[in-house]
């Protein structure tokens, strides 16, 4: 890309190429599903509503038309809970319908292609002359992948285990993980150095690129989780991440295996759906 224009980037580089309009559409679909569920729930809810009164607001009444009947705090009776849920569901339904109307109006009026799509619509010649405010996914991924790094060296007695794309790793489980990420199109770096707050260097098993979030995620695999000595040696890695603000469930994935429970990718697939 032509580097003449190095200014004017008014949108942070870490924005995703997923457009705001896409997010609006996703929210609309969620609201439509929610409205359908609450309409079904209200259709089978008991008649009337729950009234709570008394000096300490501990007296429950079932109001149905002109009849108001006192209800005891009997845990065996589901009626108070059903009536309370009915009232809550009605409020949720009312709010969801209001939000849905608003978002549909915004969606219909939203400019197309939007800021995110303007660069993609340019001719190749024009793309070479401008600097986009949001880097396209393919360029973002290529820039990250092609940034060189020196991974942790292998000892002479380390077995040679290669991934499907010929990259050397230290264990069969790491080969499974690497091949899994590669087959799912998740950009990753194996044992890319990470500097801690005290200057120490850690080599995470995998450093992943979340294209959607425009951030990196770290993955540590504990291959001998049933070995106390192994765990003692590796626990400081978690403190290392914590000091950097890298937290489990946010930007850190941990997988484990034991002798009796070998590693499989089932849980990993669910984690990358949620985190990446």
ZIVENQUI-V199203 format. One record per residue. N is the residue number from 1. RES is the residue in one small letter. OMEGA is omega in whole degrees, 0 to 359 (NA if undefined). Layout:
BEGIN
n = [N	N]
res = [RES	RES]
omega = [OMEGA	OMEGA]
END
This chain:
BEGIN
n = [1	2	3	4	5	6	7	8	9	10	11	12	13	14	15	16	17	18	19	20	21	22	23	24	25	26	27	28	29	30	31	32	33	34	35	36	37	38	39	40	41	42	43	44	45	46	47	48	49	50	51	52	53	54	55	56	57	58	59	60	61	62	63	64	65	66	67	68	69	70	71	72	73	74	75	76	77	78	79	80	81	82	83	84	85	86	87	88	89	90	91	92	93	94	95	96	97	98	99	100	101	102	103	104	105	106	107	108	109	110	111	112	113	114	115	116	117	118	119	120	121	122	123	124	125	126	127	128	129	130	131	132	133	134	135	136	137	138	139	140	141	142	143	144	145	146	147	148	149	150	151	152	153	154	155	156	157	158	159	160	161	162	163	164	165	166	167	168	169	170	171	172	173	174	175	176	177	178	179	180	181	182	183	184	185	186	187	188	189	190	191	192	193	194	195	196	197	198	199	200	201	202	203	204	205	206	207	208	209	210	211	212	213	214	215	216	217	218	219	220	221	222	223	224	225	226	227	228	229	230	231	232	233	234	235	236	237	238	239	240	241	242	243	244	245	246	247	248	249	250	251	252	253	254	255	256	257	258	259	260	261	262	263	264	265	266	267	268	269	270	271	272	273	274	275	276]
res = [x	x	x	x	x	x	x	x	x	x	x	x	x	x	x	x	x	x	x	x	x	x	x	x	x	x	x	x	x	x	x	x	x	x	x	x	x	x	x	x	x	x	x	x	x	x	x	x	x	x	x	x	x	x	x	x	x	x	x	x	x	x	x	x	x	x	x	x	x	x	x	x	x	x	x	x	x	x	x	x	x	x	x	x	x	x	x	x	x	x	x	x	x	x	x	x	x	x	x	x	x	x	x	x	x	x	x	x	x	x	x	x	x	x	x	x	x	x	x	x	x	x	x	x	x	x	x	x	x	x	x	x	x	x	x	x	x	x	x	x	x	x	x	x	x	x	x	x	x	x	x	x	x	x	x	x	x	x	x	x	x	x	x	x	x	x	x	x	x	x	x	x	x	x	x	x	x	x	x	x	x	x	x	x	x	x	x	x	x	x	x	x	x	x	x	x	x	x	x	x	x	x	x	x	x	x	x	x	x	x	x	x	x	x	x	x	x	x	x	x	x	x	x	x	x	x	x	x	x	x	x	x	x	x	x	x	x	x	x	x	x	x	x	x	x	x	x	x	x	x	x	x	x	x	x	x	x	x	x	x	x	x	x	x	x	x	x	x	x	x	x	x	x	x	x	x]
omega = [177	185	181	186	182	180	175	178	186	178	182	183	186	177	179	176	175	187	177	178	176	179	177	181	179	178	178	180	178	180	179	178	179	180	179	180	182	176	177	180	181	180	181	179	179	179	176	180	182	174	180	180	186	183	179	179	180	179	184	179	174	181	180	186	179	183	177	186	180	177	177	177	182	183	180	181	181	189	180	180	179	180	177	178	179	180	179	180	179	178	178	181	180	181	181	179	179	180	180	178	180	184	177	178	178	182	181	182	185	182	178	10	185	183	184	184	184	181	181	182	180	174	179	181	180	179	180	186	183	174	185	178	176	182	177	184	184	178	179	180	182	180	181	182	187	175	187	175	179	181	182	182	177	173	183	183	179	179	179	178	185	175	180	179	173	180	182	177	189	183	177	179	178	175	179	181	181	179	178	179	181	182	179	177	179	178	181	172	181	179	175	186	178	182	182	181	181	178	177	181	176	177	178	179	180	170	186	175	172	182	180	183	184	179	179	178	181	181	175	177	178	188	179	186	178	179	183	181	178	180	179	180	188	179	178	178	180	177	177	179	182	179	180	182	178	192	180	180	179	178	177	175	175	172	184	170	177	179	183	180	180	184	169	189	183	180	181	180	179	181	182	175	184	188	184	NA]
END
